[in-house]
């Protein structure tokens, strides 16, 4: 079962996770790990990983 902010608050974060914005399952194979060009709210546990579909940072919930 993918971890989400509702059922896995405050990390530690591990993929796969379900994107909180669009519902895409983010895996080690499809996560985008690029530095941001703008200032972003980045989860202390999850780091810079982003959803491959919507581009939002993934996080486990309750830990930004």
N, CA, C, O and CB atoms as a CASP TS submission, in Angstrom:
PFRMAT TS
TARGET T0000
AUTHOR 0000-0000-0000
METHOD Language model
MODEL 1
PARENT N/A
ATOM      1  N   UNK     1       0.852  -1.192   0.000  1.00  0.00           N
ATOM      2  CA  UNK     1       0.000   0.000   0.000  1.00  0.00           C
ATOM      3  C   UNK     1       0.890   1.246   0.000  1.00  0.00           C
ATOM      4  O   UNK     1       1.761   1.378   0.861  1.00  0.00           O
ATOM      5  CB  UNK     1      -0.965   0.003   1.237  1.00  0.00           C
ATOM      6  N   UNK     2       0.688   2.144  -0.937  1.00  0.00           N
ATOM      7  CA  UNK     2       1.505   3.364  -0.961  1.00  0.00           C
ATOM      8  C   UNK     2       1.280   4.200   0.286  1.00  0.00           C
ATOM      9  O   UNK     2       0.171   4.266   0.815  1.00  0.00           O
ATOM     10  CB  UNK     2       1.194   4.196  -2.207  1.00  0.00           C
ATOM     11  N   UNK     3       2.340   4.833   0.743  1.00  0.00           N
ATOM     12  CA  UNK     3       2.230   5.693   1.916  1.00  0.00           C
ATOM     13  C   UNK     3       1.739   7.064   1.481  1.00  0.00           C
ATOM     14  O   UNK     3       2.149   7.569   0.436  1.00  0.00           O
ATOM     15  CB  UNK     3       3.587   5.803   2.659  1.00  0.00           C
ATOM     16  N   UNK     4       0.876   7.661   2.266  1.00  0.00           N
ATOM     17  CA  UNK     4       0.394   9.018   2.001  1.00  0.00           C
ATOM     18  C   UNK     4       0.428   9.797   3.311  1.00  0.00           C
ATOM     19  O   UNK     4       0.667   9.230   4.377  1.00  0.00           O
ATOM     20  CB  UNK     4      -1.054   9.006   1.388  1.00  0.00           C
ATOM     21  N   UNK     5       0.189  11.085   3.220  1.00  0.00           N
ATOM     22  CA  UNK     5       0.152  11.910   4.417  1.00  0.00           C
ATOM     23  C   UNK     5      -0.885  11.447   5.427  1.00  0.00           C
ATOM     24  O   UNK     5      -0.714  11.649   6.629  1.00  0.00           O
ATOM     25  CB  UNK     5      -0.117  13.332   4.043  1.00  0.00           C
ATOM     26  N   UNK     6      -1.964  10.825   4.946  1.00  0.00           N
ATOM     27  CA  UNK     6      -3.018  10.377   5.861  1.00  0.00           C
ATOM     28  C   UNK     6      -2.601   9.158   6.673  1.00  0.00           C
ATOM     29  O   UNK     6      -2.939   9.053   7.853  1.00  0.00           O
ATOM     30  CB  UNK     6      -4.279  10.060   5.085  1.00  0.00           C
ATOM     31  N   UNK     7      -1.866   8.229   6.048  1.00  0.00           N
ATOM     32  CA  UNK     7      -1.593   6.989   6.766  1.00  0.00           C
ATOM     33  C   UNK     7      -0.128   6.800   7.134  1.00  0.00           C
ATOM     34  O   UNK     7       0.241   5.747   7.653  1.00  0.00           O
ATOM     35  CB  UNK     7      -2.042   5.833   5.946  1.00  0.00           C
ATOM     36  N   UNK     8       0.724   7.808   6.876  1.00  0.00           N
ATOM     37  CA  UNK     8       2.141   7.658   7.187  1.00  0.00           C
ATOM     38  C   UNK     8       2.741   9.013   7.520  1.00  0.00           C
ATOM     39  O   UNK     8       3.642   9.477   6.821  1.00  0.00           O
ATOM     40  CB  UNK     8       2.896   7.006   6.013  1.00  0.00           C
ATOM     41  N   UNK     9       2.248   9.666   8.595  1.00  0.00           N
ATOM     42  CA  UNK     9       2.717  11.017   8.907  1.00  0.00           C
ATOM     43  C   UNK     9       4.139  11.044   9.449  1.00  0.00           C
ATOM     44  O   UNK     9       4.561  10.140  10.171  1.00  0.00           O
ATOM     45  CB  UNK     9       1.793  11.661   9.903  1.00  0.00           C
ATOM     46  N   UNK    10       4.862  12.084   9.095  1.00  0.00           N
ATOM     47  CA  UNK    10       6.153  12.437   9.713  1.00  0.00           C
ATOM     48  C   UNK    10       7.296  11.475   9.449  1.00  0.00           C
ATOM     49  O   UNK    10       8.216  11.393  10.262  1.00  0.00           O
ATOM     50  CB  UNK    10       5.976  12.548  11.166  1.00  0.00           C
ATOM     51  N   UNK    11       7.272  10.747   8.348  1.00  0.00           N
ATOM     52  CA  UNK    11       8.415   9.959   7.902  1.00  0.00           C
ATOM     53  C   UNK    11       8.736   8.792   8.826  1.00  0.00           C
ATOM     54  O   UNK    11       7.982   8.542   9.766  1.00  0.00           O
ATOM     55  CB  UNK    11       9.616  10.840   7.779  1.00  0.00           C
ATOM     56  N   UNK    12       9.823   8.075   8.594  1.00  0.00           N
ATOM     57  CA  UNK    12      10.752   8.349   7.504  1.00  0.00           C
ATOM     58  C   UNK    12      10.138   7.996   6.157  1.00  0.00           C
ATOM     59  O   UNK    12       9.297   7.101   6.069  1.00  0.00           O
ATOM     60  CB  UNK    12      12.051   7.575   7.706  1.00  0.00           C
ATOM     61  N   UNK    13      10.549   8.687   5.126  1.00  0.00           N
ATOM     62  CA  UNK    13       9.938   8.515   3.807  1.00  0.00           C
ATOM     63  C   UNK    13      10.643   7.447   2.999  1.00  0.00           C
ATOM     64  O   UNK    13      11.872   7.373   2.972  1.00  0.00           O
ATOM     65  CB  UNK    13       9.951   9.825   3.043  1.00  0.00           C
ATOM     66  N   UNK    14       9.863   6.640   2.356  1.00  0.00           N
ATOM     67  CA  UNK    14      10.377   5.621   1.452  1.00  0.00           C
ATOM     68  C   UNK    14       9.449   5.556   0.258  1.00  0.00           C
ATOM     69  O   UNK    14       8.233   5.675   0.407  1.00  0.00           O
ATOM     70  CB  UNK    14      10.496   4.230   2.153  1.00  0.00           C
ATOM     71  N   UNK    15      10.006   5.372  -0.910  1.00  0.00           N
ATOM     72  CA  UNK    15       9.182   5.162  -2.091  1.00  0.00           C
ATOM     73  C   UNK    15       8.795   3.694  -2.129  1.00  0.00           C
ATOM     74  O   UNK    15       9.563   2.870  -1.633  1.00  0.00           O
ATOM     75  CB  UNK    15       9.930   5.588  -3.398  1.00  0.00           C
ATOM     76  N   UNK    16       7.646   3.312  -2.689  1.00  0.00           N
ATOM     77  CA  UNK    16       6.720   4.185  -3.410  1.00  0.00           C
ATOM     78  C   UNK    16       5.831   5.011  -2.475  1.00  0.00           C
ATOM     79  O   UNK    16       5.473   4.586  -1.377  1.00  0.00           O
ATOM     80  CB  UNK    16       5.852   3.356  -4.330  1.00  0.00           C
ATOM     81  N   UNK    17       5.496   6.193  -2.955  1.00  0.00           N
ATOM     82  CA  UNK    17       4.551   7.082  -2.289  1.00  0.00           C
ATOM     83  C   UNK    17       3.509   7.520  -3.304  1.00  0.00           C
ATOM     84  O   UNK    17       3.771   7.548  -4.507  1.00  0.00           O
ATOM     85  CB  UNK    17       5.274   8.314  -1.662  1.00  0.00           C
ATOM     86  N   UNK    18       2.325   7.860  -2.810  1.00  0.00           N
ATOM     87  CA  UNK    18       1.289   8.407  -3.676  1.00  0.00           C
ATOM     88  C   UNK    18       1.381   9.923  -3.632  1.00  0.00           C
ATOM     89  O   UNK    18       1.401  10.511  -2.551  1.00  0.00           O
ATOM     90  CB  UNK    18      -0.128   7.917  -3.245  1.00  0.00           C
ATOM     91  N   UNK    19       1.437  10.566  -4.804  1.00  0.00           N
ATOM     92  CA  UNK    19       1.511  12.019  -4.868  1.00  0.00           C
ATOM     93  C   UNK    19       0.263  12.622  -4.232  1.00  0.00           C
ATOM     94  O   UNK    19      -0.861  12.239  -4.556  1.00  0.00           O
ATOM     95  CB  UNK    19       1.666  12.498  -6.331  1.00  0.00           C
ATOM     96  N   UNK    20       0.478  13.575  -3.318  1.00  0.00           N
ATOM     97  CA  UNK    20      -0.651  14.223  -2.642  1.00  0.00           C
ATOM     98  C   UNK    20      -1.455  15.100  -3.588  1.00  0.00           C
ATOM     99  O   UNK    20      -2.624  15.381  -3.326  1.00  0.00           O
ATOM    100  CB  UNK    20      -0.155  15.056  -1.474  1.00  0.00           C
ATOM    101  N   UNK    21      -0.842  15.538  -4.691  1.00  0.00           N
ATOM    102  CA  UNK    21      -1.527  16.448  -5.609  1.00  0.00           C
ATOM    103  C   UNK    21      -2.315  15.735  -6.696  1.00  0.00           C
ATOM    104  O   UNK    21      -3.463  16.090  -6.963  1.00  0.00           O
ATOM    105  CB  UNK    21      -0.533  17.362  -6.245  1.00  0.00           C
ATOM    106  N   UNK    22      -1.700  14.715  -7.338  1.00  0.00           N
ATOM    107  CA  UNK    22      -2.376  14.109  -8.489  1.00  0.00           C
ATOM    108  C   UNK    22      -2.630  12.612  -8.356  1.00  0.00           C
ATOM    109  O   UNK    22      -3.307  12.027  -9.201  1.00  0.00           O
ATOM    110  CB  UNK    22      -1.573  14.352  -9.715  1.00  0.00           C
ATOM    111  N   UNK    23      -2.099  11.984  -7.313  1.00  0.00           N
ATOM    112  CA  UNK    23      -2.381  10.569  -7.083  1.00  0.00           C
ATOM    113  C   UNK    23      -1.451   9.603  -7.796  1.00  0.00           C
ATOM    114  O   UNK    23      -1.609   8.390  -7.653  1.00  0.00           O
ATOM    115  CB  UNK    23      -3.762  10.279  -7.491  1.00  0.00           C
ATOM    116  N   UNK    24      -0.486  10.103  -8.562  1.00  0.00           N
ATOM    117  CA  UNK    24       0.473   9.240  -9.240  1.00  0.00           C
ATOM    118  C   UNK    24       1.305   8.487  -8.208  1.00  0.00           C
ATOM    119  O   UNK    24       1.674   9.049  -7.177  1.00  0.00           O
ATOM    120  CB  UNK    24       1.385  10.062 -10.180  1.00  0.00           C
ATOM    121  N   UNK    25       1.597   7.234  -8.476  1.00  0.00           N
ATOM    122  CA  UNK    25       2.487   6.468  -7.613  1.00  0.00           C
ATOM    123  C   UNK    25       3.915   6.810  -8.026  1.00  0.00           C
ATOM    124  O   UNK    25       4.317   6.579  -9.166  1.00  0.00           O
ATOM    125  CB  UNK    25       2.207   4.915  -7.714  1.00  0.00           C
ATOM    126  N   UNK    26       4.675   7.365  -7.080  1.00  0.00           N
ATOM    127  CA  UNK    26       6.047   7.781  -7.343  1.00  0.00           C
ATOM    128  C   UNK    26       6.971   6.671  -6.869  1.00  0.00           C
ATOM    129  O   UNK    26       6.906   6.246  -5.716  1.00  0.00           O
ATOM    130  CB  UNK    26       6.382   9.138  -6.639  1.00  0.00           C
ATOM    131  N   UNK    27       7.834   6.204  -7.771  1.00  0.00           N
ATOM    132  CA  UNK    27       8.752   5.109  -7.466  1.00  0.00           C
ATOM    133  C   UNK    27      10.196   5.576  -7.645  1.00  0.00           C
ATOM    134  O   UNK    27      10.442   6.681  -8.128  1.00  0.00           O
ATOM    135  CB  UNK    27       8.461   3.882  -8.366  1.00  0.00           C
ATOM    136  N   UNK    28      11.141   4.732  -7.255  1.00  0.00           N
ATOM    137  CA  UNK    28      12.561   5.042  -7.459  1.00  0.00           C
ATOM    138  C   UNK    28      12.864   5.230  -8.940  1.00  0.00           C
ATOM    139  O   UNK    28      13.764   5.989  -9.298  1.00  0.00           O
ATOM    140  CB  UNK    28      13.449   3.929  -6.875  1.00  0.00           C
ATOM    141  N   UNK    29      12.119   4.542  -9.802  1.00  0.00           N
ATOM    142  CA  UNK    29      12.371   4.596 -11.240  1.00  0.00           C
ATOM    143  C   UNK    29      11.856   5.871 -11.896  1.00  0.00           C
ATOM    144  O   UNK    29      12.422   6.313 -12.895  1.00  0.00           O
ATOM    145  CB  UNK    29      11.746   3.409 -11.907  1.00  0.00           C
ATOM    146  N   UNK    30      10.786   6.477 -11.354  1.00  0.00           N
ATOM    147  CA  UNK    30      10.201   7.629 -12.051  1.00  0.00           C
ATOM    148  C   UNK    30      10.324   8.959 -11.303  1.00  0.00           C
ATOM    149  O   UNK    30       9.953   9.996 -11.851  1.00  0.00           O
ATOM    150  CB  UNK    30       8.758   7.359 -12.315  1.00  0.00           C
ATOM    151  N   UNK    31      10.835   8.959 -10.067  1.00  0.00           N
ATOM    152  CA  UNK    31      10.945  10.198  -9.303  1.00  0.00           C
ATOM    153  C   UNK    31      11.921  11.156  -9.985  1.00  0.00           C
ATOM    154  O   UNK    31      12.937  10.731 -10.534  1.00  0.00           O
ATOM    155  CB  UNK    31      11.398   9.905  -7.857  1.00  0.00           C
ATOM    156  N   UNK    32      11.606  12.446  -9.946  1.00  0.00           N
ATOM    157  CA  UNK    32      12.487  13.478 -10.502  1.00  0.00           C
ATOM    158  C   UNK    32      13.315  14.046  -9.350  1.00  0.00           C
ATOM    159  O   UNK    32      12.766  14.615  -8.407  1.00  0.00           O
ATOM    160  CB  UNK    32      11.662  14.617 -11.234  1.00  0.00           C
ATOM    161  N   UNK    33      14.615  13.894  -9.429  1.00  0.00           N
ATOM    162  CA  UNK    33      15.516  14.392  -8.386  1.00  0.00           C
ATOM    163  C   UNK    33      16.393  15.492  -8.963  1.00  0.00           C
ATOM    164  O   UNK    33      17.582  15.292  -9.214  1.00  0.00           O
ATOM    165  CB  UNK    33      16.389  13.244  -7.805  1.00  0.00           C
ATOM    166  N   UNK    34      15.793  16.647  -9.167  1.00  0.00           N
ATOM    167  CA  UNK    34      16.522  17.796  -9.691  1.00  0.00           C
ATOM    168  C   UNK    34      16.392  18.954  -8.719  1.00  0.00           C
ATOM    169  O   UNK    34      15.367  19.120  -8.057  1.00  0.00           O
ATOM    170  CB  UNK    34      16.002  18.195 -11.093  1.00  0.00           C
ATOM    171  N   UNK    35      17.449  19.753  -8.643  1.00  0.00           N
ATOM    172  CA  UNK    35      17.397  20.938  -7.793  1.00  0.00           C
ATOM    173  C   UNK    35      16.354  21.908  -8.341  1.00  0.00           C
ATOM    174  O   UNK    35      16.142  21.983  -9.551  1.00  0.00           O
ATOM    175  CB  UNK    35      18.791  21.620  -7.706  1.00  0.00           C
ATOM    176  N   UNK    36      15.702  22.651  -7.440  1.00  0.00           N
ATOM    177  CA  UNK    36      14.657  23.588  -7.837  1.00  0.00           C
ATOM    178  C   UNK    36      15.266  24.892  -8.349  1.00  0.00           C
ATOM    179  O   UNK    36      16.322  25.325  -7.888  1.00  0.00           O
ATOM    180  CB  UNK    36      13.711  23.868  -6.660  1.00  0.00           C
ATOM    181  N   UNK    37      14.587  25.500  -9.299  1.00  0.00           N
ATOM    182  CA  UNK    37      15.017  26.805  -9.787  1.00  0.00           C
ATOM    183  C   UNK    37      14.330  27.913  -9.007  1.00  0.00           C
ATOM    184  O   UNK    37      14.773  29.061  -9.044  1.00  0.00           O
ATOM    185  CB  UNK    37      14.724  26.948 -11.286  1.00  0.00           C
ATOM    186  N   UNK    38      13.257  27.587  -8.305  1.00  0.00           N
ATOM    187  CA  UNK    38      12.563  28.558  -7.465  1.00  0.00           C
ATOM    188  C   UNK    38      12.564  28.049  -6.032  1.00  0.00           C
ATOM    189  O   UNK    38      12.929  26.901  -5.776  1.00  0.00           O
ATOM    190  CB  UNK    38      11.107  28.805  -7.968  1.00  0.00           C
ATOM    191  N   UNK    39      12.154  28.904  -5.095  1.00  0.00           N
ATOM    192  CA  UNK    39      12.104  28.499  -3.700  1.00  0.00           C
ATOM    193  C   UNK    39      10.899  27.585  -3.487  1.00  0.00           C
ATOM    194  O   UNK    39       9.777  27.926  -3.862  1.00  0.00           O
ATOM    195  CB  UNK    39      12.036  29.735  -2.765  1.00  0.00           C
ATOM    196  N   UNK    40      11.138  26.435  -2.887  1.00  0.00           N
ATOM    197  CA  UNK    40      10.058  25.469  -2.672  1.00  0.00           C
ATOM    198  C   UNK    40      10.008  25.062  -1.211  1.00  0.00           C
ATOM    199  O   UNK    40      11.007  25.143  -0.497  1.00  0.00           O
ATOM    200  CB  UNK    40      10.243  24.227  -3.568  1.00  0.00           C
ATOM    201  N   UNK    41       8.819  24.618  -0.769  1.00  0.00           N
ATOM    202  CA  UNK    41       8.685  23.973   0.533  1.00  0.00           C
ATOM    203  C   UNK    41       9.111  22.527   0.350  1.00  0.00           C
ATOM    204  O   UNK    41       8.413  21.745  -0.294  1.00  0.00           O
ATOM    205  CB  UNK    41       7.215  24.081   1.098  1.00  0.00           C
ATOM    206  N   UNK    42      10.246  22.176   0.913  1.00  0.00           N
ATOM    207  CA  UNK    42      10.769  20.827   0.738  1.00  0.00           C
ATOM    208  C   UNK    42      10.689  20.089   2.061  1.00  0.00           C
ATOM    209  O   UNK    42      11.095  20.607   3.102  1.00  0.00           O
ATOM    210  CB  UNK    42      12.226  20.856   0.211  1.00  0.00           C
ATOM    211  N   UNK    43      10.172  18.895   2.011  1.00  0.00           N
ATOM    212  CA  UNK    43      10.034  18.051   3.198  1.00  0.00           C
ATOM    213  C   UNK    43      11.399  17.740   3.791  1.00  0.00           C
ATOM    214  O   UNK    43      12.320  17.360   3.068  1.00  0.00           O
ATOM    215  CB  UNK    43       9.294  16.748   2.854  1.00  0.00           C
ATOM    216  N   UNK    44      11.536  17.901   5.118  1.00  0.00           N
ATOM    217  CA  UNK    44      12.801  17.612   5.784  1.00  0.00           C
ATOM    218  C   UNK    44      13.214  16.155   5.615  1.00  0.00           C
ATOM    219  O   UNK    44      14.407  15.857   5.561  1.00  0.00           O
ATOM    220  CB  UNK    44      12.703  17.952   7.259  1.00  0.00           C
ATOM    221  N   UNK    45      12.254  15.249   5.531  1.00  0.00           N
ATOM    222  CA  UNK    45      12.552  13.834   5.381  1.00  0.00           C
ATOM    223  C   UNK    45      12.747  13.442   3.920  1.00  0.00           C
ATOM    224  O   UNK    45      13.648  12.666   3.603  1.00  0.00           O
ATOM    225  CB  UNK    45      11.445  13.006   5.994  1.00  0.00           C
ATOM    226  N   UNK    46      11.908  13.973   3.023  1.00  0.00           N
ATOM    227  CA  UNK    46      11.856  13.476   1.646  1.00  0.00           C
ATOM    228  C   UNK    46      12.849  14.118   0.700  1.00  0.00           C
ATOM    229  O   UNK    46      13.216  13.516  -0.309  1.00  0.00           O
ATOM    230  CB  UNK    46      10.499  13.672   1.108  1.00  0.00           C
ATOM    231  N   UNK    47      13.293  15.334   1.006  1.00  0.00           N
ATOM    232  CA  UNK    47      14.259  15.984   0.130  1.00  0.00           C
ATOM    233  C   UNK    47      13.627  16.577  -1.119  1.00  0.00           C
ATOM    234  O   UNK    47      12.477  17.014  -1.090  1.00  0.00           O
ATOM    235  CB  UNK    47      15.320  15.007  -0.266  1.00  0.00           C
ATOM    236  N   UNK    48      14.383  16.592  -2.226  1.00  0.00           N
ATOM    237  CA  UNK    48      13.978  17.345  -3.413  1.00  0.00           C
ATOM    238  C   UNK    48      13.148  16.549  -4.420  1.00  0.00           C
ATOM    239  O   UNK    48      12.781  17.090  -5.463  1.00  0.00           O
ATOM    240  CB  UNK    48      15.189  17.867  -4.095  1.00  0.00           C
ATOM    241  N   UNK    49      12.843  15.282  -4.139  1.00  0.00           N
ATOM    242  CA  UNK    49      12.120  14.452  -5.101  1.00  0.00           C
ATOM    243  C   UNK    49      10.797  15.063  -5.530  1.00  0.00           C
ATOM    244  O   UNK    49      10.079  15.651  -4.721  1.00  0.00           O
ATOM    245  CB  UNK    49      11.875  13.089  -4.518  1.00  0.00           C
ATOM    246  N   UNK    50      10.476  14.916  -6.843  1.00  0.00           N
ATOM    247  CA  UNK    50       9.229  15.462  -7.390  1.00  0.00           C
ATOM    248  C   UNK    50       8.463  14.388  -8.145  1.00  0.00           C
ATOM    249  O   UNK    50       9.035  13.412  -8.631  1.00  0.00           O
ATOM    250  CB  UNK    50       9.519  16.657  -8.317  1.00  0.00           C
ATOM    251  N   UNK    51       7.157  14.593  -8.230  1.00  0.00           N
ATOM    252  CA  UNK    51       6.277  13.718  -8.992  1.00  0.00           C
ATOM    253  C   UNK    51       6.592  13.847 -10.483  1.00  0.00           C
ATOM    254  O   UNK    51       6.753  14.962 -10.980  1.00  0.00           O
ATOM    255  CB  UNK    51       4.788  14.056  -8.713  1.00  0.00           C
ATOM    256  N   UNK    52       6.682  12.724 -11.207  1.00  0.00           N
ATOM    257  CA  UNK    52       6.977  12.788 -12.631  1.00  0.00           C
ATOM    258  C   UNK    52       5.819  13.335 -13.461  1.00  0.00           C
ATOM    259  O   UNK    52       6.028  13.781 -14.589  1.00  0.00           O
ATOM    260  CB  UNK    52       7.348  11.423 -13.129  1.00  0.00           C
ATOM    261  N   UNK    53       4.595  13.307 -12.917  1.00  0.00           N
ATOM    262  CA  UNK    53       3.433  13.772 -13.685  1.00  0.00           C
ATOM    263  C   UNK    53       3.113  15.240 -13.449  1.00  0.00           C
ATOM    264  O   UNK    53       2.964  15.998 -14.407  1.00  0.00           O
ATOM    265  CB  UNK    53       2.225  12.939 -13.343  1.00  0.00           C
ATOM    266  N   UNK    54       3.003  15.657 -12.187  1.00  0.00           N
ATOM    267  CA  UNK    54       2.589  17.043 -11.921  1.00  0.00           C
ATOM    268  C   UNK    54       3.745  17.937 -11.480  1.00  0.00           C
ATOM    269  O   UNK    54       3.604  19.160 -11.474  1.00  0.00           O
ATOM    270  CB  UNK    54       1.512  17.062 -10.859  1.00  0.00           C
ATOM    271  N   UNK    55       4.887  17.351 -11.110  1.00  0.00           N
ATOM    272  CA  UNK    55       6.048  18.136 -10.735  1.00  0.00           C
ATOM    273  C   UNK    55       6.060  18.654  -9.310  1.00  0.00           C
ATOM    274  O   UNK    55       6.949  19.417  -8.933  1.00  0.00           O
ATOM    275  CB  UNK    55       6.163  19.265 -11.637  1.00  0.00           C
ATOM    276  N   UNK    56       5.071  18.242  -8.506  1.00  0.00           N
ATOM    277  CA  UNK    56       5.037  18.662  -7.098  1.00  0.00           C
ATOM    278  C   UNK    56       6.010  17.823  -6.285  1.00  0.00           C
ATOM    279  O   UNK    56       6.219  16.645  -6.578  1.00  0.00           O
ATOM    280  CB  UNK    56       3.605  18.541  -6.517  1.00  0.00           C
ATOM    281  N   UNK    57       6.607  18.432  -5.258  1.00  0.00           N
ATOM    282  CA  UNK    57       7.477  17.674  -4.359  1.00  0.00           C
ATOM    283  C   UNK    57       6.649  16.647  -3.601  1.00  0.00           C
ATOM    284  O   UNK    57       5.550  16.950  -3.134  1.00  0.00           O
ATOM    285  CB  UNK    57       8.215  18.616  -3.372  1.00  0.00           C
ATOM    286  N   UNK    58       7.171  15.445  -3.481  1.00  0.00           N
ATOM    287  CA  UNK    58       6.492  14.416  -2.701  1.00  0.00           C
ATOM    288  C   UNK    58       6.955  14.512  -1.257  1.00  0.00           C
ATOM    289  O   UNK    58       8.101  14.862  -0.976  1.00  0.00           O
ATOM    290  CB  UNK    58       6.765  12.998  -3.279  1.00  0.00           C
ATOM    291  N   UNK    59       6.058  14.201  -0.362  1.00  0.00           N
ATOM    292  CA  UNK    59       6.422  14.108   1.043  1.00  0.00           C
ATOM    293  C   UNK    59       5.427  13.257   1.780  1.00  0.00           C
ATOM    294  O   UNK    59       4.296  13.055   1.339  1.00  0.00           O
ATOM    295  CB  UNK    59       6.510  15.485   1.676  1.00  0.00           C
ATOM    296  N   UNK    60       5.880  12.755   2.933  1.00  0.00           N
ATOM    297  CA  UNK    60       5.098  11.761   3.677  1.00  0.00           C
ATOM    298  C   UNK    60       3.948  12.388   4.467  1.00  0.00           C
ATOM    299  O   UNK    60       3.085  11.666   4.967  1.00  0.00           O
ATOM    300  CB  UNK    60       6.004  10.996   4.623  1.00  0.00           C
ATOM    301  N   UNK    61       3.922  13.689   4.587  1.00  0.00           N
ATOM    302  CA  UNK    61       2.837  14.348   5.300  1.00  0.00           C
ATOM    303  C   UNK    61       3.258  14.803   6.681  1.00  0.00           C
ATOM    304  O   UNK    61       3.868  14.045   7.435  1.00  0.00           O
ATOM    305  CB  UNK    61       1.652  13.429   5.407  1.00  0.00           C
ATOM    306  N   UNK    62       2.932  16.036   7.011  1.00  0.00           N
ATOM    307  CA  UNK    62       3.187  16.540   8.342  1.00  0.00           C
ATOM    308  C   UNK    62       4.634  16.846   8.660  1.00  0.00           C
ATOM    309  O   UNK    62       4.983  17.013   9.829  1.00  0.00           O
ATOM    310  CB  UNK    62       2.693  15.587   9.306  1.00  0.00           C
ATOM    311  N   UNK    63       5.494  16.924   7.640  1.00  0.00           N
ATOM    312  CA  UNK    63       6.918  17.066   7.949  1.00  0.00           C
ATOM    313  C   UNK    63       7.598  18.173   7.152  1.00  0.00           C
ATOM    314  O   UNK    63       8.826  18.185   7.069  1.00  0.00           O
ATOM    315  CB  UNK    63       7.623  15.764   7.695  1.00  0.00           C
ATOM    316  N   UNK    64       6.855  19.097   6.566  1.00  0.00           N
ATOM    317  CA  UNK    64       7.483  20.200   5.841  1.00  0.00           C
ATOM    318  C   UNK    64       7.875  21.268   6.850  1.00  0.00           C
ATOM    319  O   UNK    64       8.425  22.302   6.472  1.00  0.00           O
ATOM    320  CB  UNK    64       6.527  20.785   4.744  1.00  0.00           C
TER
END
